[in-house]
């Protein structure tokens, strides 16, 4: 299993940060590789809500099914992602202190195909860089930078 993790401090309360982790349109504003996201279940996002997401990176297109498996606003969101060659669990926790939120994102990935397992070191390294860039973009967006 491969693991990526990154923390960022955002000078906003958790209640202002959390909505940007849940909704399709908001996620597309800060997730650089996310090109399409469609909620495929009805209603407000909650446990069991599913999304069809499309990521594009280095000329490759990846279709991913995402499902919210745990949701405790504004403290936690946990998603399961399923692609053709992998499954991931993404856990995002928010801890607020004096109006500043520490957002921690942890991604645990299991690669299924032989090629994906062979390339897992490169893919995991690239995913770490993308995670860091995305969370810094979210910080900038929310702090008005």
PyMOL CGO cylinders between C-alpha atoms (Angstrom):
from pymol import cmd
from pymol.cgo import CYLINDER

trace = [
    CYLINDER, 0.00, 0.00, 0.00, 1.24, 3.47, -0.90, 0.3, 1, 1, 1, 1, 1, 1,
    CYLINDER, 1.24, 3.47, -0.90, 0.57, 6.47, 1.33, 0.3, 1, 1, 1, 1, 1, 1,
    CYLINDER, 0.57, 6.47, 1.33, 0.57, 10.20, 0.63, 0.3, 1, 1, 1, 1, 1, 1,
    CYLINDER, 0.57, 10.20, 0.63, 0.02, 12.82, 3.32, 0.3, 1, 1, 1, 1, 1, 1,
    CYLINDER, 0.02, 12.82, 3.32, 0.20, 16.60, 3.57, 0.3, 1, 1, 1, 1, 1, 1,
    CYLINDER, 0.20, 16.60, 3.57, -0.89, 19.30, 6.02, 0.3, 1, 1, 1, 1, 1, 1,
    CYLINDER, -0.89, 19.30, 6.02, -1.66, 22.93, 5.38, 0.3, 1, 1, 1, 1, 1, 1,
    CYLINDER, -1.66, 22.93, 5.38, -2.72, 25.72, 7.75, 0.3, 1, 1, 1, 1, 1, 1,
    CYLINDER, -2.72, 25.72, 7.75, -5.50, 27.87, 6.34, 0.3, 1, 1, 1, 1, 1, 1,
    CYLINDER, -5.50, 27.87, 6.34, -6.34, 31.16, 8.01, 0.3, 1, 1, 1, 1, 1, 1,
    CYLINDER, -6.34, 31.16, 8.01, -10.06, 30.48, 7.94, 0.3, 1, 1, 1, 1, 1, 1,
    CYLINDER, -10.06, 30.48, 7.94, -12.45, 28.66, 10.28, 0.3, 1, 1, 1, 1, 1, 1,
    CYLINDER, -12.45, 28.66, 10.28, -13.08, 24.98, 9.55, 0.3, 1, 1, 1, 1, 1, 1,
    CYLINDER, -13.08, 24.98, 9.55, -16.71, 25.75, 8.68, 0.3, 1, 1, 1, 1, 1, 1,
    CYLINDER, -16.71, 25.75, 8.68, -15.47, 27.89, 5.77, 0.3, 1, 1, 1, 1, 1, 1,
    CYLINDER, -15.47, 27.89, 5.77, -12.89, 25.34, 4.59, 0.3, 1, 1, 1, 1, 1, 1,
    CYLINDER, -12.89, 25.34, 4.59, -15.04, 22.21, 4.77, 0.3, 1, 1, 1, 1, 1, 1,
    CYLINDER, -15.04, 22.21, 4.77, -17.51, 23.00, 1.93, 0.3, 1, 1, 1, 1, 1, 1,
    CYLINDER, -17.51, 23.00, 1.93, -14.59, 23.19, -0.51, 0.3, 1, 1, 1, 1, 1, 1,
    CYLINDER, -14.59, 23.19, -0.51, -13.78, 19.54, 0.20, 0.3, 1, 1, 1, 1, 1, 1,
    CYLINDER, -13.78, 19.54, 0.20, -17.25, 18.22, -0.59, 0.3, 1, 1, 1, 1, 1, 1,
    CYLINDER, -17.25, 18.22, -0.59, -18.92, 19.86, -3.59, 0.3, 1, 1, 1, 1, 1, 1,
    CYLINDER, -18.92, 19.86, -3.59, -17.98, 19.04, -7.19, 0.3, 1, 1, 1, 1, 1, 1,
    CYLINDER, -17.98, 19.04, -7.19, -17.75, 22.63, -8.43, 0.3, 1, 1, 1, 1, 1, 1,
    CYLINDER, -17.75, 22.63, -8.43, -15.70, 23.77, -5.45, 0.3, 1, 1, 1, 1, 1, 1,
    CYLINDER, -15.70, 23.77, -5.45, -13.27, 20.82, -5.69, 0.3, 1, 1, 1, 1, 1, 1,
    CYLINDER, -13.27, 20.82, -5.69, -12.65, 21.62, -9.36, 0.3, 1, 1, 1, 1, 1, 1,
    CYLINDER, -12.65, 21.62, -9.36, -11.47, 25.12, -8.39, 0.3, 1, 1, 1, 1, 1, 1,
    CYLINDER, -11.47, 25.12, -8.39, -8.47, 23.84, -6.42, 0.3, 1, 1, 1, 1, 1, 1,
    CYLINDER, -8.47, 23.84, -6.42, -7.77, 20.29, -7.60, 0.3, 1, 1, 1, 1, 1, 1,
    CYLINDER, -7.77, 20.29, -7.60, -5.49, 20.83, -10.60, 0.3, 1, 1, 1, 1, 1, 1,
    CYLINDER, -5.49, 20.83, -10.60, -5.98, 17.47, -12.35, 0.3, 1, 1, 1, 1, 1, 1,
    CYLINDER, -5.98, 17.47, -12.35, -9.75, 17.25, -11.73, 0.3, 1, 1, 1, 1, 1, 1,
    CYLINDER, -9.75, 17.25, -11.73, -11.40, 18.16, -15.03, 0.3, 1, 1, 1, 1, 1, 1,
    CYLINDER, -11.40, 18.16, -15.03, -14.94, 16.81, -14.54, 0.3, 1, 1, 1, 1, 1, 1,
    CYLINDER, -14.94, 16.81, -14.54, -16.95, 15.92, -11.46, 0.3, 1, 1, 1, 1, 1, 1,
    CYLINDER, -16.95, 15.92, -11.46, -20.57, 14.89, -11.43, 0.3, 1, 1, 1, 1, 1, 1,
    CYLINDER, -20.57, 14.89, -11.43, -22.56, 13.92, -8.37, 0.3, 1, 1, 1, 1, 1, 1,
    CYLINDER, -22.56, 13.92, -8.37, -24.51, 10.81, -9.39, 0.3, 1, 1, 1, 1, 1, 1,
    CYLINDER, -24.51, 10.81, -9.39, -26.69, 10.50, -6.28, 0.3, 1, 1, 1, 1, 1, 1,
    CYLINDER, -26.69, 10.50, -6.28, -29.48, 12.88, -5.35, 0.3, 1, 1, 1, 1, 1, 1,
    CYLINDER, -29.48, 12.88, -5.35, -29.55, 15.37, -2.51, 0.3, 1, 1, 1, 1, 1, 1,
    CYLINDER, -29.55, 15.37, -2.51, -26.98, 17.19, -0.46, 0.3, 1, 1, 1, 1, 1, 1,
    CYLINDER, -26.98, 17.19, -0.46, -23.60, 15.46, -0.11, 0.3, 1, 1, 1, 1, 1, 1,
    CYLINDER, -23.60, 15.46, -0.11, -23.53, 13.00, 2.77, 0.3, 1, 1, 1, 1, 1, 1,
    CYLINDER, -23.53, 13.00, 2.77, -22.46, 9.47, 3.55, 0.3, 1, 1, 1, 1, 1, 1,
    CYLINDER, -22.46, 9.47, 3.55, -23.18, 7.33, 0.49, 0.3, 1, 1, 1, 1, 1, 1,
    CYLINDER, -23.18, 7.33, 0.49, -23.00, 10.24, -1.97, 0.3, 1, 1, 1, 1, 1, 1,
    CYLINDER, -23.00, 10.24, -1.97, -21.20, 9.15, -5.14, 0.3, 1, 1, 1, 1, 1, 1,
    CYLINDER, -21.20, 9.15, -5.14, -19.36, 11.13, -7.79, 0.3, 1, 1, 1, 1, 1, 1,
    CYLINDER, -19.36, 11.13, -7.79, -18.00, 10.29, -11.22, 0.3, 1, 1, 1, 1, 1, 1,
    CYLINDER, -18.00, 10.29, -11.22, -14.73, 12.19, -11.53, 0.3, 1, 1, 1, 1, 1, 1,
    CYLINDER, -14.73, 12.19, -11.53, -12.37, 12.60, -14.47, 0.3, 1, 1, 1, 1, 1, 1,
    CYLINDER, -12.37, 12.60, -14.47, -8.73, 13.47, -13.90, 0.3, 1, 1, 1, 1, 1, 1,
    CYLINDER, -8.73, 13.47, -13.90, -6.29, 14.45, -16.64, 0.3, 1, 1, 1, 1, 1, 1,
    CYLINDER, -6.29, 14.45, -16.64, -2.58, 14.32, -15.99, 0.3, 1, 1, 1, 1, 1, 1,
    CYLINDER, -2.58, 14.32, -15.99, 0.35, 14.21, -18.41, 0.3, 1, 1, 1, 1, 1, 1,
    CYLINDER, 0.35, 14.21, -18.41, -1.94, 13.49, -21.35, 0.3, 1, 1, 1, 1, 1, 1,
    CYLINDER, -1.94, 13.49, -21.35, -3.66, 10.62, -19.55, 0.3, 1, 1, 1, 1, 1, 1,
    CYLINDER, -3.66, 10.62, -19.55, -7.35, 10.55, -18.68, 0.3, 1, 1, 1, 1, 1, 1,
    CYLINDER, -7.35, 10.55, -18.68, -8.49, 8.67, -15.56, 0.3, 1, 1, 1, 1, 1, 1,
    CYLINDER, -8.49, 8.67, -15.56, -12.11, 7.99, -14.67, 0.3, 1, 1, 1, 1, 1, 1,
    CYLINDER, -12.11, 7.99, -14.67, -12.68, 7.51, -10.96, 0.3, 1, 1, 1, 1, 1, 1,
    CYLINDER, -12.68, 7.51, -10.96, -15.73, 6.57, -8.94, 0.3, 1, 1, 1, 1, 1, 1,
    CYLINDER, -15.73, 6.57, -8.94, -15.74, 8.38, -5.60, 0.3, 1, 1, 1, 1, 1, 1,
    CYLINDER, -15.74, 8.38, -5.60, -18.01, 7.75, -2.62, 0.3, 1, 1, 1, 1, 1, 1,
    CYLINDER, -18.01, 7.75, -2.62, -18.26, 9.59, 0.67, 0.3, 1, 1, 1, 1, 1, 1,
    CYLINDER, -18.26, 9.59, 0.67, -18.01, 6.88, 3.33, 0.3, 1, 1, 1, 1, 1, 1,
    CYLINDER, -18.01, 6.88, 3.33, -17.80, 9.13, 6.40, 0.3, 1, 1, 1, 1, 1, 1,
    CYLINDER, -17.80, 9.13, 6.40, -18.81, 12.75, 6.84, 0.3, 1, 1, 1, 1, 1, 1,
    CYLINDER, -18.81, 12.75, 6.84, -18.63, 14.80, 10.04, 0.3, 1, 1, 1, 1, 1, 1,
    CYLINDER, -18.63, 14.80, 10.04, -18.80, 18.49, 9.10, 0.3, 1, 1, 1, 1, 1, 1,
    CYLINDER, -18.80, 18.49, 9.10, -16.66, 20.47, 9.66, 0.3, 1, 1, 1, 1, 1, 1,
    CYLINDER, -16.66, 20.47, 9.66, -14.13, 17.97, 11.06, 0.3, 1, 1, 1, 1, 1, 1,
    CYLINDER, -14.13, 17.97, 11.06, -13.82, 15.00, 8.70, 0.3, 1, 1, 1, 1, 1, 1,
    CYLINDER, -13.82, 15.00, 8.70, -14.54, 13.67, 5.25, 0.3, 1, 1, 1, 1, 1, 1,
    CYLINDER, -14.54, 13.67, 5.25, -13.50, 10.21, 4.13, 0.3, 1, 1, 1, 1, 1, 1,
    CYLINDER, -13.50, 10.21, 4.13, -13.86, 8.98, 0.57, 0.3, 1, 1, 1, 1, 1, 1,
    CYLINDER, -13.86, 8.98, 0.57, -13.25, 5.75, -1.28, 0.3, 1, 1, 1, 1, 1, 1,
    CYLINDER, -13.25, 5.75, -1.28, -11.95, 6.13, -4.82, 0.3, 1, 1, 1, 1, 1, 1,
    CYLINDER, -11.95, 6.13, -4.82, -12.01, 3.35, -7.40, 0.3, 1, 1, 1, 1, 1, 1,
    CYLINDER, -12.01, 3.35, -7.40, -10.21, 3.49, -10.72, 0.3, 1, 1, 1, 1, 1, 1,
    CYLINDER, -10.21, 3.49, -10.72, -9.37, 0.79, -13.23, 0.3, 1, 1, 1, 1, 1, 1,
    CYLINDER, -9.37, 0.79, -13.23, -5.96, 0.06, -11.70, 0.3, 1, 1, 1, 1, 1, 1,
    CYLINDER, -5.96, 0.06, -11.70, -6.29, 1.24, -8.08, 0.3, 1, 1, 1, 1, 1, 1,
    CYLINDER, -6.29, 1.24, -8.08, -8.43, 1.85, -5.03, 0.3, 1, 1, 1, 1, 1, 1,
    CYLINDER, -8.43, 1.85, -5.03, -7.74, 4.67, -2.59, 0.3, 1, 1, 1, 1, 1, 1,
    CYLINDER, -7.74, 4.67, -2.59, -9.07, 5.88, 0.73, 0.3, 1, 1, 1, 1, 1, 1,
    CYLINDER, -9.07, 5.88, 0.73, -8.79, 9.64, 1.19, 0.3, 1, 1, 1, 1, 1, 1,
    CYLINDER, -8.79, 9.64, 1.19, -9.18, 11.00, 4.72, 0.3, 1, 1, 1, 1, 1, 1,
    CYLINDER, -9.18, 11.00, 4.72, -9.29, 14.74, 5.28, 0.3, 1, 1, 1, 1, 1, 1,
    CYLINDER, -9.29, 14.74, 5.28, -9.37, 16.04, 8.85, 0.3, 1, 1, 1, 1, 1, 1,
    CYLINDER, -9.37, 16.04, 8.85, -9.79, 19.64, 9.93, 0.3, 1, 1, 1, 1, 1, 1,
    CYLINDER, -9.79, 19.64, 9.93, -8.66, 20.95, 13.30, 0.3, 1, 1, 1, 1, 1, 1,
    CYLINDER, -8.66, 20.95, 13.30, -9.48, 24.57, 14.12, 0.3, 1, 1, 1, 1, 1, 1,
    CYLINDER, -9.48, 24.57, 14.12, -7.68, 26.80, 16.59, 0.3, 1, 1, 1, 1, 1, 1,
    CYLINDER, -7.68, 26.80, 16.59, -8.31, 30.54, 16.94, 0.3, 1, 1, 1, 1, 1, 1,
    CYLINDER, -8.31, 30.54, 16.94, -9.96, 30.77, 13.51, 0.3, 1, 1, 1, 1, 1, 1,
    CYLINDER, -9.96, 30.77, 13.51, -7.15, 28.93, 11.69, 0.3, 1, 1, 1, 1, 1, 1,
    CYLINDER, -7.15, 28.93, 11.69, -7.71, 25.42, 10.33, 0.3, 1, 1, 1, 1, 1, 1,
    CYLINDER, -7.71, 25.42, 10.33, -5.09, 22.71, 10.06, 0.3, 1, 1, 1, 1, 1, 1,
    CYLINDER, -5.09, 22.71, 10.06, -6.17, 20.53, 7.13, 0.3, 1, 1, 1, 1, 1, 1,
    CYLINDER, -6.17, 20.53, 7.13, -4.54, 17.12, 6.94, 0.3, 1, 1, 1, 1, 1, 1,
    CYLINDER, -4.54, 17.12, 6.94, -5.06, 14.92, 3.89, 0.3, 1, 1, 1, 1, 1, 1,
    CYLINDER, -5.06, 14.92, 3.89, -3.99, 11.28, 3.89, 0.3, 1, 1, 1, 1, 1, 1,
    CYLINDER, -3.99, 11.28, 3.89, -4.34, 9.05, 0.82, 0.3, 1, 1, 1, 1, 1, 1,
    CYLINDER, -4.34, 9.05, 0.82, -3.81, 5.31, 1.04, 0.3, 1, 1, 1, 1, 1, 1,
    CYLINDER, -3.81, 5.31, 1.04, -3.68, 3.55, -2.32, 0.3, 1, 1, 1, 1, 1, 1,
    CYLINDER, -3.68, 3.55, -2.32, -3.71, -0.09, -3.31, 0.3, 1, 1, 1, 1, 1, 1,
    CYLINDER, -3.71, -0.09, -3.31, -2.63, -0.75, -6.91, 0.3, 1, 1, 1, 1, 1, 1,
    CYLINDER, -2.63, -0.75, -6.91, -4.30, -3.68, -8.70, 0.3, 1, 1, 1, 1, 1, 1,
    CYLINDER, -4.30, -3.68, -8.70, -2.63, -4.11, -12.06, 0.3, 1, 1, 1, 1, 1, 1,
    CYLINDER, -2.63, -4.11, -12.06, 0.91, -5.41, -12.47, 0.3, 1, 1, 1, 1, 1, 1,
    CYLINDER, 0.91, -5.41, -12.47, 1.91, -2.27, -14.39, 0.3, 1, 1, 1, 1, 1, 1,
    CYLINDER, 1.91, -2.27, -14.39, 0.45, 0.01, -11.72, 0.3, 1, 1, 1, 1, 1, 1,
    CYLINDER, 0.45, 0.01, -11.72, 2.31, -1.88, -8.99, 0.3, 1, 1, 1, 1, 1, 1,
    CYLINDER, 2.31, -1.88, -8.99, 5.52, -1.68, -11.03, 0.3, 1, 1, 1, 1, 1, 1,
    CYLINDER, 5.52, -1.68, -11.03, 5.09, 2.08, -11.47, 0.3, 1, 1, 1, 1, 1, 1,
    CYLINDER, 5.09, 2.08, -11.47, 3.78, 2.71, -7.94, 0.3, 1, 1, 1, 1, 1, 1,
    CYLINDER, 3.78, 2.71, -7.94, 6.93, 4.51, -6.76, 0.3, 1, 1, 1, 1, 1, 1,
    CYLINDER, 6.93, 4.51, -6.76, 6.78, 7.02, -9.60, 0.3, 1, 1, 1, 1, 1, 1,
    CYLINDER, 6.78, 7.02, -9.60, 3.00, 7.39, -9.39, 0.3, 1, 1, 1, 1, 1, 1,
    CYLINDER, 3.00, 7.39, -9.39, 3.06, 7.86, -5.61, 0.3, 1, 1, 1, 1, 1, 1,
    CYLINDER, 3.06, 7.86, -5.61, 5.80, 10.49, -5.88, 0.3, 1, 1, 1, 1, 1, 1,
    CYLINDER, 5.80, 10.49, -5.88, 3.84, 12.37, -8.51, 0.3, 1, 1, 1, 1, 1, 1,
    CYLINDER, 3.84, 12.37, -8.51, 0.66, 12.09, -6.42, 0.3, 1, 1, 1, 1, 1, 1,
    CYLINDER, 0.66, 12.09, -6.42, 2.50, 13.61, -3.44, 0.3, 1, 1, 1, 1, 1, 1,
    CYLINDER, 2.50, 13.61, -3.44, 3.56, 16.61, -5.51, 0.3, 1, 1, 1, 1, 1, 1,
    CYLINDER, 3.56, 16.61, -5.51, 0.02, 17.04, -6.86, 0.3, 1, 1, 1, 1, 1, 1,
    CYLINDER, 0.02, 17.04, -6.86, -1.45, 16.79, -3.34, 0.3, 1, 1, 1, 1, 1, 1,
    CYLINDER, -1.45, 16.79, -3.34, 0.89, 19.49, -2.04, 0.3, 1, 1, 1, 1, 1, 1,
    CYLINDER, 0.89, 19.49, -2.04, 0.16, 21.80, -4.99, 0.3, 1, 1, 1, 1, 1, 1,
    CYLINDER, 0.16, 21.80, -4.99, -3.59, 21.27, -4.64, 0.3, 1, 1, 1, 1, 1, 1,
    CYLINDER, -3.59, 21.27, -4.64, -3.71, 22.00, -0.92, 0.3, 1, 1, 1, 1, 1, 1,
    CYLINDER, -3.71, 22.00, -0.92, -1.54, 25.09, -1.33, 0.3, 1, 1, 1, 1, 1, 1,
    CYLINDER, -1.54, 25.09, -1.33, -3.92, 26.23, -4.11, 0.3, 1, 1, 1, 1, 1, 1,
    CYLINDER, -3.92, 26.23, -4.11, -6.87, 25.71, -1.75, 0.3, 1, 1, 1, 1, 1, 1,
    CYLINDER, -6.87, 25.71, -1.75, -5.10, 27.75, 0.94, 0.3, 1, 1, 1, 1, 1, 1,
    CYLINDER, -5.10, 27.75, 0.94, -4.45, 30.57, -1.52, 0.3, 1, 1, 1, 1, 1, 1,
    CYLINDER, -4.45, 30.57, -1.52, -8.03, 30.48, -2.80, 0.3, 1, 1, 1, 1, 1, 1,
    CYLINDER, -8.03, 30.48, -2.80, -9.54, 30.67, 0.67, 0.3, 1, 1, 1, 1, 1, 1,
    CYLINDER, -9.54, 30.67, 0.67, -7.14, 33.28, 1.99, 0.3, 1, 1, 1, 1, 1, 1,
    CYLINDER, -7.14, 33.28, 1.99, -7.77, 35.47, -1.04, 0.3, 1, 1, 1, 1, 1, 1,
    CYLINDER, -7.77, 35.47, -1.04, -4.29, 35.13, -2.56, 0.3, 1, 1, 1, 1, 1, 1,
]
cmd.load_cgo(trace, "trace")
